[in-house]
Amino acid sequence: MFRKALIAIVLLSACSAQSQDQIARQAARSTVSKVVAERLPGVPVQPMIDCVINNASSTQIYALAADGLTGPTRSTIEVVSDIIVQPSTVQCLSSKGLPALMARGGM
């Protein structure tokens, strides 16, 4: 596991800042996807994942990306929970997540 983390760090350091951000966001998205799918099985998770990633700070993105190497932990769930309760995330979820959930439920 340490070897994978070391390889990821070396690869990221060779990338431009913009590339690093994109790679980190993709890794964070994968981690958030696992957490949300586990917590809300059967619910359309893509809108929620988008809202979480789009409202996460860079520190949160990098923490979630790092958790992608080891798998979600209690810390991962705490970070995702912290992002979800932010007013901007709640607003996003109410405008994007709820309509997706309602459409899936046939309401």
N, C-alpha and C positions, 0 to 999 in steps of 0.2 A: 504494500500500500504506500509506504514511504517513497518507494521508487517511482510509482505513478505520479505522486505529487511533485517530486523533483523534476521529472520529465515535463510535466505540465508547466511548471515555473520557468524552466529553461526555454520551452517553446514560446510561452507568452512574452518573455523578455526580448525575444527576437522580432516581435511584431510591433507595428506602429501602435500608437495610443488608441486610434480608432479601431483597429483590428482587435486589440486587447479587449476593448469595451464590447465589441460584437461577440467575441468568443466567450467572454464572461457572461454576457446576457443569455447566450444560447445555453451555456452550462447551468446558469441559474434557472432558466425556463424549464429545463429538464428536471431539476430538483423540485421546483415548485409543482410541476405536473405530478410527480410521484406523491407529494404530500397531499395535494388537493384530491387526486383520484382515490387515495387511500381513505381520506376523511369523508369524501362525498361520493361514494360509488354510485354509478348510474346517472349522475348529474352531468350536464354539459359543462366541462371544466375550462374550455379554451377562453371564454370571456373572462373568467375569474383569473386565470393565469396571466392574461394580457394586463388586467387591471393591477395585479400584484407587481409584475415586472415594471410596468410603466410608472408606478408610484414608489418604487424602491429607491433608496439612496444608493450611491456608488458603493458605500461600505457594505450595505445589505446585499447588493448584487454580488460583490466579491465573496462575501461570507457564504451565500447560497451556491455560488459557483464552486467554491472549495468543497462544500458538502457534496457536490456532484461526484467528486472523486471517491468519497468514502461511503456515500449513501446518506439519506436523511437521518438526522439525529434529533434528540429533544431540542437542541439548540436551533436546528432548522425550523422546527415547528414554531418555536418562539419567535424567530425572525419573521416568518410568514404571518403569524398572528399579529405581530406588531405592525406590519405593513397593512394588513386587512382593516385594522381599526382606525387608520389615518383617515381624516375627513375626505381627502381627495380620492382615496381608494373606495370608501363607502359610496361616494358620489358616482364613481366609475361603475361600481357593481350595480348600483340602482338603475343606471342608464343602459348598461350593456349586459350585465350578468342576469338580472331578473328577467328581462325580455327573452333571453335565450332559454332560461329555465321554464318560463311560461309557455313558450312555443313547443318545447319538448313535451311538456305535460298535456298539451292539447287545449290549454285554457285560452 
